[in-house]
C-alpha cells in the first residue's frame, strides 16, 4: 500500500521520463528526471498523503533518490 501511494505521488508530481508504476525500487529518480523543484512537490504531496512531516534531518537529496529511499524515510516516520 505504501509503495503504491509513493508511486502515485511520483506519477503526479515528479515529472519523470518513465512510468512511476514500472520503476525499480532502487532506480535513481534524479537520473530519470527528478529536479530539486519537483522533489519539493513530491515531498509536500507525500506529507499530505501520509499525514506526516519530514523533519530537517530527512530533507536531503538522498531521501528522495529512489522509491526505496522514500519508503525507508516514511518507515522512519512511523508509516507502515
N, C-alpha and C positions, 0 to 999 in steps of 0.2 A: 504493500500500500504506500509506504513512504517513498519508495523509489518511483512509483508511478506518478505521484504528485510532483516529485523533483523533475521528472522528465516532462510533465505537462507544463510546469513553470518555465523550464528551459525552452520548450517549444514556443511558448508565448512571448518570452522576454529576452532570450539570449541571442537571437538573430544568427543562429549557426548556419554553416554551409551544408549541414546534413540533418536528417530527421532525428529528432531527440529520442524517439521511441526505439531507434535501432542502434543507439550509441553503446559502445563497450563501456562498462562502468569505470574503466581506467583511462579512457580516451582523454587526451588533453583538450579541454574546451577552448583554451586560448588559441591553440593551433587550428581549431575548427572555426575560428572567427569571433569568439567572445572578446568583447572590448571591455575596458575598465568601466565605461559608462553603462554598458549592458549588464556588467556584473553587479553594479549597484541596483539596477532594476530587478535583477534576479534575486538579490538579497532581500529587497523590500517585499517582493512577491512571496518569497519563502517565509518571511516573518509573518505575513498575513495568512498564508495557507496553513501554517503550523502554530500560529499564535505564540510565537517566541520572539525574542530579541537577541540578535547576535552581539555578544559583548566585544569590547575593543580588542581583546586578545585573539578573537577569531576573524577580525576584519583585516585579512591579508589575502594576497593573491592565491596562495596555495589552498585556502579554504574552499575556493570556488573553481579549482582547476579541473575537477572531474566529478562525475556523478558519485563515485565512491567517496571522494573527499567531502562533498556536500553531505552525503549520508552520514559519514563519521562525525562531522560537526553537529548535525542535528541530534545524533545519538548522545553526544556530549551534553547537549542542551535538554536531554530527557525525552526527546521524541523517539517513540518505539521504532 
